[in-house]
Amino acid sequence: MQSVKETDAELARNLLGGSEQAFDDFVDAYRSRLFQYSYLMCGHREDAEEVAQETLLKVFQSLDQLREPERLKPWVFRIAKNACLMKRRKSIFAPSVELSLDELRPKMSGDGGMSRIEIADWSMLPEDLALDAELNATLTEAIRKLPELYRSVVLLRDVEEMSTEETAEILDVRIDVVKTRLHRGRLALRKYMDSYLMTSRGVTANG
């Protein structure tokens, strides 16, 4: 059975080779994950839709910059992180600019250029990306309430299951910084979830 990294490496090699099916497979594999990451980082569904869309487009446009196919996932999420930062800056300092998928979507001609790749309607994504159970919804809310420094690390390490080294690379921080922020973020989440579980079960501080 292939590992996730092996699967991603194969997908990346197919993308680099210009496979049309690989583009469809990439969108299927990453669209919802990028939306979830962007939603929890940005805090607004509309911003998350734009960030996820911009990330996919940037990936398609920048494939020639992917030097190590086995590192596809951290490369993609580094692009997503930067897109989140740019979205915030634009929302504060610049007017919103709508990107056109019809204009920017990759195209591939018969001679090996890029072809038209269909990206599913973002409005079809479920509001909470299947995190509709009460407990999972509460956990999602707890993650959203974390300070950004901790939230970004928790999302990459515990939600996306990145390694400490990959997370450090994506966030441009030292490994020891990732470990410290992850520890503090997990403690904050545990405290929040403990409080929720005690309340939901009718347990009070006094027993």
N, C-alpha and C positions, 0 to 999 in steps of 0.2 A: 504493500500500500504506500502510495506517494505521500510525503510530508507536505505541509502547506507551502514550505519554502520551495520544494521541488516543483510543486504545481505552479506556483507563482513564477518560478524561473522559466518553466516551459511556456507559460502564457506570455511572459515578456519576450522570449525568443521568437514566438509566433507573431507578436506585435511588431517587433523589429523587422521581421521578415515580410511584413505587409499583409498578413493574413486577414481577410475581411471577417472571417468567423472569430478570430482572436479579438477583434474590436468589440464584437457583440458579446463574447464571453467576458471580456474585461468589464464592460458596462454592467452586465448581469451580476458579476462578482463584487463590484465595488460601489455601485450606485447607492444602495441603501446604507452601506457602512459609512460612506462619505457624508451622506445626509445626516445620519445619526451623530457622527462626530461634529459636524458643522452646527447642528441644532443645539447640541449640548454646550458647544463653545460660544456660539453667537447669541443664543437665547431667544431667537425669533425665527419662526418657520420660513418667512419670506427671505430673510438673509441666508438661512441655511440652504434653501433651494438654489439661490444664486451662487453661493460659495461652492456647493457640490457640482453644479453645472460648470462653473468656471474652472474647477479643478480637472474635471474630465476633459474639457477642451484644451487646457494647458498641457495635460498629459499627452494628448494626441499631437499637439503642436511641437512638443519638446522631446519626443521619443529618442531622437538622435543624441540626447544628452544622458540617456540611461546607459551607463558604462558597465554595470554589473546586473545582469538579468535576475540573479537570485535575490537582489535587494530591491525588487520592484515595490513591495509594500511600503517600506520606510521612505522610498523616493516619492511615492504617491502622497503619503501623508505629510511629508515635508511641504509639498506643493499646496496641500489643503491648509496647512498651518499658515503659510504665507498668504493664501487667498483670504483666510479669516482676518488676518491683520490688515490687509488692503481694504477689505470690506468695511471694517470699522473706521479706517481713515477716511474713506470715501463718504461714509454716512455722516461724518462730522464736518469734513472740510470741503466736500465736493458734491455736486448734484449727482443723483443716481443715473447711471447709464445702463440701459438695457442691452444685453448681448443677444445677438440673433443667432440661434442655432443653425438656421438655414444658411447664413453667411459664413459661420465659423466652423461648422461641422466638417470633419475630414472628408475629403473626396478622393477617390481612386480611379484613375482612368485606365484604359486597357494597356497603356505602356508602363504601368507601375507606379503612377502617381496616386495620391490619396483618393479614396472613394467616399460616396455618401454613406454615413453610418447613422442608423436610426437610434435615437436616444428616447427612452420611454417618457411619457408625459409625467412631469414631476408631481402634478396634482393627484396622480393615482397612488402615490406613496401613502401608506396609512399614517395617521396623525402621530402615533407613538411608535411606529416601526415594530409592531407586534408586542411592544412592552405594555400590554393592556391589562395584565393582571395587577391587582392592587399593590402587591408587594413590589413588583418590578417598577410600577409607576412611581412608588414612593422612593425607591432607590434612585431612579432617574432624576427625580426632583432633588434628592439629596446631593447628587453629583452636580447638578446645575447650581446649587447653592454654595458649592465649594469656591474659595478664592481661585482666581484663574491660574495662579502658579501651581496649585495642587490639582485642580481639575484637569489641566492639560496632561499632567503626568498620569493620573488615574485612568483617563480615557485611553491613552496609548498603551500603558502597561497592563491594566486589568480588563479593559473592554476589548481592545484590539490585540491584546496578548503580545505586544512587542517586547523585545529583550531590553534590558537596562541600557545596553550599548546603543541599540537602535533609537530608543527614546532620547537619549542624550544627544545623538546626532541630529535628530529631527528638531529638537528644541534649542540646539546650540548651547548646551550647558554641560558641565562636567558630570561624570558618572556618580560621584558622591552627592552632587546636588539632586540628581534624579532620585537616589535612594532616600535622601532626607525628606524631599517633598512627597514621595510616595508614602513613606511611613506616616507623616503628618496627615496626609489626605485620607489614608485608610483609617486612622484614629478618629478623624472628624466624621467620616461616614459611619463608623461603628457607633459612635456616640449618638448620631442622628437616628440611626436605625434601631438602636437599643431603646431610645426614647419612644419611637413610633410603636415598636412591638409591645412595650410595657403599657402604653396607652390603649392600643388595640385590644389587649387582653384584660384590660381593666385593672392593671397593676399600678399602684401608686407608690410614691417614695416611702410611704409608711407601711407598705405591705398590704 
